C-alpha cells in the first residue's frame, strides 16, 4: 500500500481555494480574541489528565509535591516558553487591524469550511496527478453506489483509515478504496497502485 501526505496548503491549492497568509502568530492572537468575543459561535456563524489519574493523593499540596518530584523543571520551562511567546505576540499585535481580522474571518468561514468539506476532490486530483491519469468526482447516482469519483476509468471510494479496521461492515462497495487519515497539518493518503 502506498502512502502520500497532503499538507493543508496543498489541499487548499488543489481545490483552487484562495490561500491567505498571516504574519507568524497572528492567527493565534485572533483565535484568542475570538474565544473571548465568541464571534464564531453557532448562534453567530455555527489535559494533565493522565498524570492526575496516576496521582493517589487527595490534597493540593500532595499533588504539587508529587508532580514536582517527577517534573522538577517543568514550571520554569513552561514559564520561559510562554514568556518568549508573549514577546512574539507583542511584535505582531501592532500588525492586526480591521482588514486582517476581516480576512481571517473570511478565511475561516469561506476557505477552511470549503477545504474541510471538499477534500475528497483534492485526494482524487492528487492521486490522478501522481498516477498520470485523469479524475472526476461522482454524480449523485454514482455516490448512491458508494463511488466518490473516478481515477482514469477506475471507480473509487474514499474512506477514513478507521473504516479499514471495522470488521463487520454492513456494506460491500466493490470498488477500489482510497483511505485517508486527517493529521494536524493535512491528510495522509493510502492507496494501492492502479
C-alpha positions as CSV (number, residue, x, y, z in Angstrom):
1,X,0.0,0.0,0.0
2,X,1.4,3.4,-1.0
3,X,1.2,6.4,1.3
4,X,1.1,10.1,0.2
5,X,0.8,13.1,2.5
6,X,-1.0,16.2,1.6
7,X,-0.4,19.4,3.6
8,X,-3.3,21.7,4.2
9,X,-1.8,24.2,1.9
10,X,-1.7,21.7,-0.9
11,X,-5.3,20.7,-0.3
12,X,-6.3,24.3,-0.5
13,X,-4.3,24.8,-3.7
14,X,-5.7,21.6,-5.3
15,X,-9.2,22.9,-4.6
16,X,-8.4,26.2,-6.1
17,X,-9.2,28.0,-2.9
18,X,-7.6,31.3,-2.0
19,X,-4.5,30.9,0.2
20,X,-4.5,33.5,2.9
21,X,-1.2,34.1,4.7
22,X,-0.9,35.9,8.0
23,X,2.1,37.1,9.9
24,X,3.5,34.4,12.1
25,X,1.4,34.1,15.4
26,X,-1.3,36.4,14.2
27,X,-4.0,33.7,13.9
28,X,-3.3,32.5,17.4
29,X,-3.9,36.0,18.7
30,X,-7.0,36.4,16.6
31,X,-8.2,33.0,17.9
32,X,-7.7,34.1,21.4
33,X,-9.7,37.3,20.8
34,X,-12.3,35.2,19.1
35,X,-12.7,32.8,22.0
36,X,-13.3,35.8,24.3
37,X,-15.7,37.5,21.9
38,X,-17.4,34.3,20.9
39,X,-17.5,35.6,17.4
40,X,-17.8,32.3,15.6
41,X,-20.3,30.6,17.9
42,X,-23.2,28.7,16.3
43,X,-25.6,31.5,17.1
44,X,-23.4,33.9,15.2
45,X,-21.9,31.8,12.4
46,X,-22.1,27.8,13.6
47,X,-5.3,17.6,29.6
48,X,-2.6,16.8,32.6
49,X,-5.5,14.3,32.8
50,X,-3.2,11.3,32.6
51,X,-1.0,12.5,35.4
52,X,-3.9,13.4,37.7
53,X,-5.2,9.8,37.2
54,X,-1.9,8.4,38.4
55,X,-1.8,10.7,41.4
56,X,-3.1,8.9,44.5
57,X,-3.2,11.8,46.9
58,X,-6.2,13.9,47.9
59,X,-4.8,17.4,48.7
60,X,-3.4,20.1,46.5
61,X,-0.1,20.3,48.3
62,X,0.3,16.5,47.9
63,X,-0.4,16.9,44.1
64,X,2.2,19.8,43.9
65,X,4.8,17.7,45.7
66,X,4.1,14.6,43.7
67,X,4.1,16.4,40.4
68,X,7.2,18.5,41.1
69,X,9.1,15.4,42.3
70,X,8.8,13.9,38.8
71,X,8.9,17.1,36.8
72,X,11.1,19.5,38.8
73,X,11.9,21.9,36.0
74,X,8.5,21.8,34.2
75,X,7.0,25.0,35.5
76,X,10.1,27.1,34.9
77,X,10.5,25.7,31.4
78,X,6.8,26.4,30.6
79,X,7.1,29.9,32.0
80,X,10.2,30.6,29.8
81,X,8.5,29.3,26.7
82,X,5.3,31.3,27.4
83,X,7.2,34.4,28.1
84,X,9.0,34.1,24.8
85,X,5.7,33.6,23.0
86,X,4.3,36.7,24.7
87,X,7.3,38.7,23.3
88,X,6.4,37.3,19.9
89,X,2.8,38.4,20.3
90,X,3.9,41.8,21.3
91,X,5.8,42.1,18.0
92,X,2.8,41.0,15.9
93,X,-0.1,42.7,17.7
94,X,0.5,46.1,16.1
95,X,0.0,44.5,12.7
96,X,-3.5,43.3,13.4
97,X,-6.1,45.7,12.0
98,X,-9.7,45.5,10.8
99,X,-8.6,44.4,7.3
100,X,-6.6,41.5,8.7
101,X,-9.4,40.4,11.0
102,X,-11.9,40.5,8.1
103,X,-9.5,38.4,6.1
104,X,-9.1,35.9,9.0
105,X,-12.9,35.6,9.4
106,X,-13.4,35.1,5.7
107,X,-10.7,32.5,5.6
108,X,-12.3,30.6,8.5
109,X,-15.8,30.7,7.2
110,X,-15.3,30.5,3.5
111,X,-12.0,28.8,2.7
112,X,-11.5,26.5,5.6
113,X,-15.1,25.3,5.5
114,X,-14.9,24.6,1.8
115,X,-11.5,22.8,2.0
116,X,-12.6,20.8,5.0
117,X,-15.7,19.6,3.3
118,X,-14.3,19.2,-0.3
119,X,-11.0,17.4,0.5
120,X,-12.2,14.2,-1.3
121,X,-11.8,16.0,-4.6
122,X,-8.3,17.1,-3.6
123,X,-7.5,13.5,-2.9
124,X,-8.7,12.4,-6.3
125,X,-6.8,15.2,-8.0
126,X,-3.6,14.4,-6.1
127,X,-3.7,10.7,-6.9
128,X,-4.6,11.3,-10.5
129,X,-1.6,13.6,-10.8
130,X,0.6,11.0,-9.1
131,X,-0.5,8.3,-11.5
132,X,-0.7,10.4,-14.6
133,X,-4.4,9.8,-15.0
134,X,-7.5,12.0,-15.3
135,X,-10.1,12.2,-12.5
136,X,-13.6,13.2,-12.0
137,X,-16.0,13.4,-9.0
138,X,-19.1,11.2,-8.9
139,X,-22.5,12.2,-9.9
140,X,-25.3,11.7,-7.4
141,X,-26.3,8.3,-8.9
142,X,-22.7,7.0,-8.5
143,X,-22.5,8.4,-5.0
144,X,-25.5,6.3,-4.1
145,X,-23.5,3.2,-5.1
146,X,-20.6,4.3,-2.8
147,X,-18.5,5.7,-5.6
148,X,-16.8,9.0,-4.7
149,X,-15.1,9.5,-8.0
150,X,-13.0,8.1,-10.8
151,X,-9.3,8.0,-11.5
152,X,-9.0,7.2,-15.1
153,X,-11.8,4.6,-15.7
154,X,-11.4,3.2,-12.1
155,X,-14.3,3.9,-9.7
156,X,-13.0,5.0,-6.3
157,X,-14.4,5.1,-2.8
158,X,-12.7,7.4,-0.3
159,X,-12.9,6.4,3.3
160,X,-11.2,7.3,6.6
161,X,-8.4,4.9,7.6
162,X,-10.5,3.8,10.6
163,X,-13.0,2.3,8.1
164,X,-10.4,-0.3,7.1
165,X,-10.3,-1.7,10.7
166,X,-14.1,-2.2,11.1
167,X,-14.7,-5.9,10.8
168,X,-18.4,-6.2,10.4
169,X,-19.3,-3.6,7.8
170,X,-22.9,-3.8,6.5
171,X,-22.0,-2.6,3.0
172,X,-19.9,-4.0,0.2
173,X,-18.7,-1.3,-2.1
174,X,-17.0,-3.4,-4.7
175,X,-14.6,-0.7,-5.9
176,X,-11.1,0.3,-5.1
177,X,-10.9,2.2,-1.8
178,X,-8.5,5.0,-1.0
179,X,-8.0,5.5,2.7
180,X,-7.1,8.8,4.4
181,X,-6.1,9.9,7.8
182,X,-6.5,13.5,8.8
183,X,-3.5,14.8,10.7
184,X,-2.7,18.2,12.1
185,X,-1.1,19.6,9.0
186,X,-3.0,17.8,6.3
187,X,-4.1,14.4,5.2
188,X,-2.2,11.1,4.8
189,X,-3.5,9.1,1.8
190,X,-3.2,5.3,1.5
191,X,-3.9,3.5,-1.8
192,X,-2.9,0.5,-3.9
193,X,-1.4,1.3,-7.3
194,X,-3.8,1.0,-10.2
